[in-house]
């Protein structure tokens, strides 16, 4: 299926990639989003159930091409403020399964796969006036050029060269961390509950690289997070609030 990329119209400053291992708290981090009725949740993982009660508007994605229409529809809804794609990993795997594997012309199939993602990011995401949140799974992958193991979002085809992360300026990693590893990162966005103290671990977002995680693809704009805020609660609303403050976007968006 051929995909043509229209010209880029604008840039979306409210774009976040939340990546991490399975069961790392990516989807759970969405539970405290404000005004949940204004959230469009695109479920790309075979109608996987969320782990909390919610009031999101939901659409189960069974054809990757319908994501474009969902973005267009969200722009028409006055009370819509956020689009979630959960997950980008499964969405792209869905495209490969549906349009690449078994295609008569494999080269064309892979070329269209690349253009599908570029069109999504460079047109639909870029021109959107909404908050855009993608989740994605990560794997440890060998960088054959530097012979080191990197933790990044796996992707096939030509997109593999630069990686999906190249399209995001704000990337956080959802992790389960020992409480003892967080003692030096006391900040107002990191709250350790009594239950977390008892079990000894906490779901967090890592917002900045450390010397132990230099081979991960965590990134943000300069000065967005302090060193103390390297680890914060896995609360996606905290991420949106910081982006709105950093870029001067009205909090009502």
C-alpha positions, 0 to 999 in steps of 0.5 A, a space after each residue: 500500500 503506497 503512502 505519500 508524505 504531504 509537506 510538514 505544516 508545523 511542529 508539535 511541542 507536546 509529544 512524548 515517547 514513554 518506552 520500557 520493558 513489558 510490565 514496567 508501568 507504561 500504561 499504568 502511568 496514564 491513570 492520573 491524566 486530567 479530564 480523561 473524557 478528552 483523551 482518545 486512547 488508540 489501543 493497538 495491542 489486541 484490545 488489551 485492558 488497562 489496569 485501572 478504571 478510566 473514562 477515555 474515548 477508546 478505539 481498538 486499532 485493527 488496521 494501521 491505516 485507521 490511525 490517520 483517520 483517528 488523528 483527523 477526527 480528534 482535531 474536530 472534537 472541541 473537548 479532545 486534548 490528548 491522543 494516546 497510541 498504545 503501543 507504537 511497537 504493536 502498531 508497526 508490527 501490525 503494519 508489517 503483518 498486514 502489508 509487508 509479509 506476503 507482499 508480492 514486491 517485498 522491497 515496495 512493501 518495506 518502502 511503504 512501511 517506512 513512509 507509513 511511519 514518516 507520514 504519521 510523525 511528519 504530518 499527522 503528529 506534527 500538525 496536531 494541536 493535541 498532546 500526543 503520547 506514544 508508548 513503546 516496548 524496548 529491547 537490548 540490541 547490539 550496536 554492531 558498529 560500536 559493539 555495545 548493547 543498547 536499549 531501544 525500541 526495536 524496528 524493522 526495515 530502513 527505520 532501523 538505521 536511525 531508530 524510532 527515537 530520532 522522531 522524538 525530543 522527549 523520551 522517558 523510560 518507565 522502570 521498576 526501581 529499588 527504593 534504595 536506588 532513589 534516595 539521592 533523587 528526592 524531589 516534589 515529583 517523586 513520592 514513595 508510598 507506604 506500600 512501595 516502602 514495604 515491597 521495596 520497589 517503585 514504578 518510576 519514569 527516568 527523565 535523564 541519563 545516568 552513567 549506568 544508563 548511557 546506552 539507553 535512548 532517554 532524552 529531553 530538551 536542555 534544562 527541562 529536568 533537574 538532576 534531582 528529577 532524574 527519577 519521578 513518579 510514573 505519572 504522565 500528567 507530570 510529563 505534560 505539565 512540564 512540557 507545557 511549562 517549558 514550551 509556554 503552552 496553555 495548561 488547558 491544552 
